[in-house]
Amino acid sequence: MAEKKQVPLRLSEKLYDAIASWAEDDFRSVNGQIEYLLTECVKQRKKNGRYVSETLDEPIELDIQ
């Protein structure tokens, strides 16, 4: 297995709580859930050469900041 890099990550408390809840639903750790989400985004980009959303850089309308 390839060595994994450690990356410090700052998340708002609301975003962390949302990811933690999702991770619990999927029986993963928070770290595992973040890795899963990032991996899926990279796979999608490799698949079609674009980001998951055309509006990825636009502000989101979620109350998790």
Backbone as a ProteinNet text record, in pm:
[ID]
protein_1_A
[PRIMARY]
MAEKKQVPLRLSEKLYDAIASWAEDDFRSVNGQIEYLLTECVKQRKKNGRYVSETLDEPIELDIQ
[TERTIARY]
83.8	0	88.7	51.1	129.2	121.6	229	233.1	132.4	61.5	-37.1	24.6	-4.3	43.9	-53	0.2	-82.8	-96.4	-219.9	-247.5	-332.9	-284.4	-368.9	-489.2	-604.3	-725.4	-809.2	-851.2	-936.5	-1078.5	-1172.4	-1312.6	-1393.9	-1501.7	-1591	-1655.1	-1701.7	-1764.3	-1887.9	-1966.2	-2086.9	-2051.9	-1948.8	-1907.7	-1853.5	-1772.4	-1719.6	-1833.4	-1931.5	-2044.2	-2122.8	-2141.5	-2213	-2135.9	-2004	-1921.5	-1919	-1910.3	-1908.3	-2038.3	-2149.8	-2278.9	-2286.7	-2241.6	-2240.4	-2147.7	-2031.8	-1936	-1998	-2068.4	-2133.2	-2236.6	-2312.4	-2411.7	-2344.9	-2225	-2152.2	-2053.7	-2056.2	-1966.5	-1819.4	-1785.2	-1646	-1604.9	-1473	-1422.8	-1438.8	-1428.4	-1435.1	-1322.3	-1202	-1088.7	-1116.2	-1171.1	-1204.7	-1310.9	-1407.3	-1513	-1456.2	-1368.8	-1306.9	-1223.2	-1147.1	-1066.5	-1158	-1268.1	-1363.9	-1419.8	-1463.1	-1521.6	-1420.9	-1299.1	-1196	-1163.4	-1154.9	-1126.6	-1236.1	-1362.2	-1473.3	-1469.9	-1435.6	-1425.3	-1314.4	-1200.8	-1089.1	-1126.3	-1192.5	-1236.4	-1330.8	-1424.9	-1521.1	-1449.3	-1352.8	-1278.9	-1199.2	-1135.6	-1059.7	-1152.3	-1273.1	-1369	-1413.5	-1443.7	-1496.9	-1414.9	-1302.8	-1216.1	-1267.8	-1378.3	-1434.6	-1453.9	-1473.5	-1507.8	-1649	-1684.1	-1816.3	-1925.7	-1903.1	-2003.7	-1941.3	-2014	-1965.6	-1959	-2035.2	-2043	-1966.1	-1865.5	-1791.5	-1733.1	-1687.7	-1623.5	-1721.9	-1850	-1950.1	-1982.6	-2016.4	-2051.4	-2170.3	-2165.7	-2274.7	-2378	-2497.9	-2607.5	-2639.3	-2538	-2559.7	-2526.7	-2595.8	-2572.3	-2473.8	-2353.2	-2253.1	-2120.9	-2121.1	-1994.9	-1962.6
-117.1	0	124	222	344.7	424.8	494.8	579.2	692.2	723	832.1	957.3	1069	1198.8	1252.8	1315.5	1382	1527.9	1576.2	1713.2	1780.9	1890.3	1961.7	2022	2015	2062.2	2138.2	2257.9	2337.1	2332.4	2294.5	2288.3	2365	2426.3	2489.3	2378.7	2413.1	2314.3	2252.6	2334	2282.9	2187.8	2220	2131	2000.6	2010	1889.6	1801.7	1863.8	1787.2	1718.6	1787.7	1728.4	1608.9	1623.4	1513.3	1398.8	1431.1	1327.3	1248.1	1315	1246.9	1155.2	1205.3	1127.9	1006.9	1029.6	921	811.8	852.3	754.7	672.7	740	669.6	566.2	598.4	510.3	417.9	417.9	335.2	362	490.8	531.4	630	648.2	756.2	886.9	998.4	1128.2	1138.4	1096.4	1100.1	1013	894.8	805	864.7	934.3	996.1	1108	1190.2	1297.7	1238.5	1133.5	1068.2	1010.8	948.3	893.1	1003.6	1113.5	1223.6	1281.8	1303.8	1358.1	1259.7	1131.4	1029.2	1026	1032.4	1031.7	1154.7	1269.8	1391.7	1379.1	1324.4	1307.2	1206.4	1096	997.4	1061.4	1142.6	1207.9	1302.1	1376	1469	1393.6	1283.2	1202.7	1142.1	1107.9	1043.2	1135.6	1260.2	1349.5	1477	1488.8	1605	1733	1720.8	1839.9	1812.4	1920	1905.7	1850.7	1805	1747.2	1846.3	1971	2071.8	2186.7	2235.8	2351.3	2474.9	2472.7	2587.9	2563.2	2478.1	2438.9	2558.6	2659.2	2772.8	2878.8	2861.2	2957.1	2928.2	3032.7	3010.2	2914.9	2830.1	2736.2	2796	2749.2	2802	2709.8	2648.6	2561.7	2636.3	2606.2	2670.1	2587.5	2567.5	2486.6	2560.8	2689.4	2763.5	2810.1
0	0	0	-78.2	-89.1	41.1	68.8	187	171.6	277.8	274.3	334.4	272.4	321	424.8	526.7	625.4	584.8	586.2	545	652.1	708.4	804.9	731.4	792.8	728.8	829.9	792.7	879.8	825.9	910.5	873.3	976.6	931.1	1027.9	1111.5	1226.8	1314.3	1247.5	1179.3	1112.5	999	920.7	812.1	869.9	974	1039	1089	1155.2	1208	1096.8	983.6	870.4	813.5	799.8	748.5	849.7	977.6	1081.3	1081.6	1065.6	1060.4	939.2	824.7	700.8	715.6	776	797	884.4	987.2	1074.8	997.3	911.3	828.2	737.1	688.8	597.3	668.8	804.2	885.6	854.5	841.7	819.1	928.4	941.8	1026.9	950.3	1019.7	952.9	851.1	889.7	798.4	675.4	699.2	588.8	497.1	555.4	474.4	387.9	443.2	365.4	252.5	282.2	178.7	69	109.1	13	-77.3	-17.4	-95.3	-194.1	-148.7	-238	-350	-317.6	-419	-524.5	-482.5	-577.3	-668.2	-614.2	-696.1	-799.9	-760.1	-854	-962.4	-924.7	-1023.9	-1125.1	-1076.4	-1165	-1261.2	-1210.3	-1296.2	-1401.6	-1362.6	-1459	-1563.8	-1521.9	-1610.7	-1723.5	-1691.2	-1794	-1813.3	-1744.7	-1763.4	-1700.9	-1627.3	-1563.2	-1415	-1343.8	-1203.3	-1191.5	-1075.7	-1052.1	-1089.3	-1063.1	-1092.8	-1170.7	-1268.9	-1345.1	-1255.3	-1146.5	-1057.1	-927.4	-933.7	-814.5	-739	-811.7	-746.1	-699.1	-728.2	-681.6	-535.6	-460.4	-318.9	-307.3	-208.2	-187.5	-90.8	-100.5	-19.7	98.4	158.3	272.7	400.4	505.6	634	716.6	662.2	732.7	748.5	732.3	739.1	876.8
[MASK]
+++++++++++++++++++++++++++++++++++++++++++++++++++++++++++++++++

